[in-house]
């Protein structure tokens, strides 16, 4: 192979180049400041070496976890990963601005026409390969844990979303409460980059006006951590006078004075399945759509182990 062709093949990521030669060429290219042009690469070989990860927002620590795990996988295969918060109406614009070889979406079902689309999360996307997480069974397990533990006034802290009243967690929460003949109670918040401090202040205001629920099941761990700190500010022990359950399984939940019970999302398995689906789709573009259903795991910790109530009044 001629030196010029060796360089070209190495920069394009072709397997014909030995690992030792590829490392030397890539190191020299970086030293010279070389940056491949994805548009030119796409026109020449039909692939850009770039993948996209689209999430609903860049607020949740859960999405950060997914992005880190997916980045490890794609970089090992010598791809670059672009992470962006995107709405379905923006999908075609993003695809035209930056050519990519495939798109992974997390809780943001979109329709991509020209590249493989791998959908991750609770909602199924018809024109994609789907890695689904069974939030219904997970939420049912949370509610069985709380109701079975003797808690009766169980509130659900969830974000305001008029466009998605049938979100899986809140619907399963309602079903569980009705079946146990208990009264549902919602604590609503708005999504924000300052989610933890907002939840901290929100729960203080809520408790002052409504008293403290026996237990609070939070839509996310970020909110649960904010609620936990707000209850501590009010001298309400968790557990003891209030139980708390989060959702997602971020590592921060393990490092509080009372570690938080949380429903752990199977992020590693989810990303591994998505990466496998992408590779299979590249090899067989017209094959049948692939779907796998994963289950989250309830990690019971100190924050929900004891039955309690907050009957004492809380004042400013």
N, C-alpha and C positions, 0 to 999 in steps of 0.2 A: 504494500500500500504506500502511495506517495506521501511525503510529509504534509502537503496541503490537504490531501483527502483525509489523512489521519487527524489533523486538527479539526476539519469540518465535521467528521463523524463523532469526534470526542465532544465537541461543543453541542452537537445535536442530541447526544445521549445514546448513540447507537451501541448495542452490545458487542459489536465486532472489535472494539478497542479494549485492550487489556486495562485492568484496574490501575496498574502502575503508570501506564502511559497517560491514561485519562487524568489521574491526579496531577501529574506534572504539567499537562497542558492547561488544565483548569486553574492551577495555581499561577501560571504565567499570565493567563488571561485576566485573572483578578488583579494581578500586579499592574497590568497595563490599563486597567480601568474598563475592560471590555464588558459590554452589556448587550445581550442578544435582543434583537428586535422581534417581538412576538408576532407582529403583522407579517413580516418577511418570512419568518419561520413557518407560519401557518400557510402562506401561499406556496412555499417550496415543498414542504413535506406533509402538510395536512395536519400537523400538530404543533402546539405552542409551548408545551411543557408547563403550562399554567392551569391551575384548577381554582375554582371559586367555592367559598363557603358562605352561604347566605343565612343569616339569622334574623329573627323578628326584631331584635334590638340588641344593643351592646351595653345593656344595663346589668343583666343577670350574670352572676359568677358562674352559673352552670354553663352558659354559652362560652365563657372563657375556657372552662375545662374542656369542652368539646373541641374548641379551636386548637388548644395545645395538643390534645391527643391526635386529632386529624393531621396537624402539622408534622408530628413525628412520623406518621405513616407515609405521607406524600413526599417528605424530604428524603426519607430513606430510599424512595424510588426515584429521586432526583427530579421531583416536580417542585414548583413554587405554588404557594397557597395564598390567595387573596381573600381576606375576611371582610364582609361588609354587612351592615344592617340594611335590608332591602324589603320594600313592599312589592306585591305582585305586579302593580302597575309600572314599577321601575325595571322589571326583569329584562324586557327587550332592549331598553336603553343601555343597561349594564353589559349585556352580551355584545352589543354593537361597539361599545367604547373600548372594551378590553377583550380580545379573542381568547377563549379558554377551551380546554379539551373536555371539561366536564364541570357540573355544578352539583354541590351538596347543599341541601337546604335543611334547616333545623326549625321545626315549628313554623315554617313559612312556605306552605305549598305554592308553587308557581308553575308556569307552563313554559318550558324551554323546548324549542323546536329543533335545533340543529346539533345539539351535543347531548351526551348522556346526562340524565338527571337522576340523582339519588336523593330521595326524600327521607328525612329522619324525624321522629317525633310521634305524636299521638294521632295525627290526622293522615289518612291515606290520600295519595295523589294518583289519579288514574293514569296519567301519562308518564309515570316514573317507576323506577324500582324503589320499593319501600322497606325501610327498617323501622318498624313500629314498636312503640313502648306502650304496654298495657296499663294505662293510668287508672282505668276503672277498677281492675283487680287490686292495684296498689292502694288506691284511696279506700276501697272497701276494707282492706286489711288495717289501715290506719283507724277507720271508724270502729271496727270490731275491737281493736285494742283499747280505744278510749271508752267506748260504751261498756265493754266487758270489764274495764277497770273501775266502773262505778261512777264515771263522770256523766252528768246529765245536762248541764248547761254548757254545751260545746259550740263555740263560735268558729266561723270560717273566715279568716282574713284573706281577702282576694282583691285583685285589682278591678277598677271600673272598666267594663268592656261592654258597652251597649250593643256592639256588633256581634258579640259571641256569647249570648245568654246561655247557650247549651254547652259551654266548656266542660270537659269531662270531669274535672275535679269537683266543681260546684254541683253538677248534676248528681254525681255519686254521693256527695255529702248530703244533699237534700233527700235522696232516696233512703240513705241509712238513717237519717234523723226521723223521717216519717215512719219507717218500719219499726223503729224503737219507740214511737209515739212521743217523740221529743220535739221541741220547738226550734226550728232553724234560726240562726242568728248570724248575720253577715257584718263584717267590719271591712268597709271598702276604703281603698287607697288608690291614688293615681300613680302610674309608672313614672319614675324619675331616676336620673343618674345618682341622686342622693337618697336612694331607697331606704337605707338603714336609718339615717337620722330622721327621715320622714315617718317611718314606722315607729320609731322611738317616741316621737312627739304625739303621733296619732293615738297610740294605745294609752298614753297618759290622759289625754283629753277624753277618750272614750270611757275609761274606767271612772273618771271623776263624774261623768254624767250618767253612766249606766251601771256602775259597779263592775266587778271583774268576773268574767266567765269562769266556770270550773276548769275549762280546758280551751285552748285555742289551736286550731289546725291552720297553718299558714300555707299559702300558695307557693312560697319559695323559701329557701333557707336565708336569703338576704333579709327578707321581711321578718322571719322568725328571730334572727339575731337582733334586729332593731327592736322588736317587741320584747324580747328578753331583757334588753338593757333598759327599756322604758319601765318594765315591771320592777326591775331592781331599783330604779330611781324612786319608785313609789314604796319601796320597802316591802314589796310583795314577793315572798320567796317562791322560787321555781326549782323543785316542786315544793309542795306544802300547802300553799293557798291557791296555786294555779299551775296547771300542766300546760306543756307547750310541745307542739310537733311541727317540724319543718318539712320541706320537700325538695329533694335533689341530691343531697348527700355530699355537699362541698366540705372540704377538710376543716374549715373554720368551726363547724359545729362541734367538733371534738375538743376544742381548746377553750371552752367556757368553764366557769366555776361549776356549773351543772351542765354537763355535755347534753346536747340537744338530740332527742329522738327525731329521726328523719327518714323519709322514704328515699332510698338511694337509687338514682337512675343508673342503668348499666352502661355508662359512657364508653368504657373500653370495648365491650362487646359490640355496642352500637356502631362505633367508628370502624372497628375491624370488619363488621358485616358490610358496612357501606363501602369500604375500600375494596373488599372482595367483589361486590356487585359491580363497581365501576370497572375493575379489571376484566370481569367476565363480559360486561357490555361492550368494552372496546374490542374484545376478541370476536364476539358474536353480536353485532349491532341489532340484528333483526330477531333475536331470540325472544322467547316469552318473558313477560315482565316478572320480576323476582320480588318476593315478599317474605319477611321474617318477622315474627312477633316475639319481643323480649319482655321480661317481667322485672319491675323494680323490686328492691328488697327492703323490707322494713327493718331498720336498725334501732332497736329499743335501747334508750339510754336513760340517764337519771331524770331528765326533765319531765317524763310522763309516767314515772313508776308509782307515784303516790296519789291517792285520791285526795282532793282538797277543795276548798271553797273560799271565796273572798267575801264573806258576809259583812265584815267590818267596813265602815264607810271610809272612803279615801278623800281627804281634803287637800286644798292647795297648800 
